Amino acid sequence: MRHAPIPAALFMENRQQLRALLPPGSLVIVNANDIPPTNADGSLAGVPNSDLFYLSGVEQEESILVLFPDAHEEKHREILFLRETSEHIAIWEGHKLTKEEARKVTGIQTIMWLQDFPTLQRILMCQAETVFLNSNEHARAGVQVQTRDARFILETQAAFPLHRYERLARLMHQLRPVKSKIEIDLIQEACHLTRDGFLRVLKLVKPGINECEIEAEFAHEFIRRRGRFSYNPIIASGANSNVLHYLENDKPCRKGDLLLLDVGAAYANYAADMTRTIPVSGKFSKRQKEIYAAVLRVMRGCTAALVPGILPRDWQKHAEALMQEELLSLGLIKPKDIKKQDPERPALKKYFMHGVGHPLGLDVHDVATAGQPIQAGWVMTVEPGIYLPEEGFGIRLENDILVTAEGPIDLMADIPVEAAEIEDLMRR
């Protein structure tokens, strides 16, 4: 692993919380993700399965975690199955976890090789009442390629058709949104990497620089600090800043343009998610600064509203009410537009058409139970924007906020966001 070791106590506590939600006789099986193929004999770098990592800290391909709190044999109540290494694997792929290393990472004492899984699976299935299997359940996921989880579900249900099967995702969505102290520290480190990448870029942006050069500077900072991009970065200058998921990152930045940077680092698989909009020439125009100030006020108003118990839909309505007032003040919408608007498509949506934020954690759009109130311990992004294609620019700002009973804590408070501060840093 590239990052510093994480205390096994985190994963032991996570497993204990899951056990507390399981009915008697429950067997849980969680698989690693596939290594994604490319073309010819190529493959991409593996992305750890978030649930497997949450419960074990394991990032290695082909791993399987089994939890069976009521197993007859005590040693079968927690088992981690790993791919056994060989001289050939060591030469071609490098080091794989030993059993002792796996015990240290996970806190699991029973470590077995993958070839032993089919025999043990049959033994444990014969004892189990309910089997919890995993899948990637996310409302915004477009799953078109069969996953390792999906294959395993089909194989298991075909071999054991009379068992009762349940969705593990439903339980994981209860557990993962509330972050422990260790998780918050890891997200904070990802925010620090993101901050340093942004400060690096502020020194270099000027007319003529290409969007891809700016992306490269972020990559340099993240990778040298043992991190990576938490998602494909958006480096969008000029009119590109109105494209919400712009990914080309290949256009020159021109004098007078704004540059929207939607970039986050990941550290130890925990994500940061930041957006800043800066002037390519180092100084906002009067109009740009006017729109910028409006977006910043909405971001701060939405941050203040992040209190335990608020429903995400009510928080979104609050954001839209704040944005509507700003758009009225800017003259972008008129009172008559509001009077005649379609309630399903309010006038403000012309300029602010997306959600104000989302949970953040092991995934950039982290999991949570639909309709569940925001709770203390959640980390939420706050990302309002105003998009003006007819004027050739859009402005979005985004920080990552820890929700607490004492009030919201901005994990990006040390990343410059005031227009004057950004101008000052670029001028220097």
Secondary structure, 3 states (H helix, E strand, C coil): CCCCCCCHHHHHHHHHHHHHHCCCCEEEEEECCCCCECCCCCECCCCCCHHHHHHHCCCCCCCEEEECCCCCCHHHCEEEEECCCCHHHHHHCCCCCCHHHHHHHHCCCEEEEHHHHHHHHHHHHHHCCEEEECCCCCCCCCCCCCCHHHHHHHHHHHHCCCCEEEEHHHHHHHHCCCCCHHHHHHHHHHHHHHHHHHHHHHCCCCCCCEHHHHHHHHHHHHHHCCCEECCCCEEEEHHHHHCCCCCCCCCECCCCCEEEEEECEEECCEECCEEEEEECCCCCCHHHHHHHHHHHHHHHHHHHCCCCCCCHHHHHHHHHHHHHHHHHHHCCCCHHHHHCCECCECHHHHCCCCCCCCECCCCCCCCCCCCCCCCCCCEEEECCEEEEHHHCEEEECEEEEECCCCCCEECCCCCCCCHHHHHHHHHC
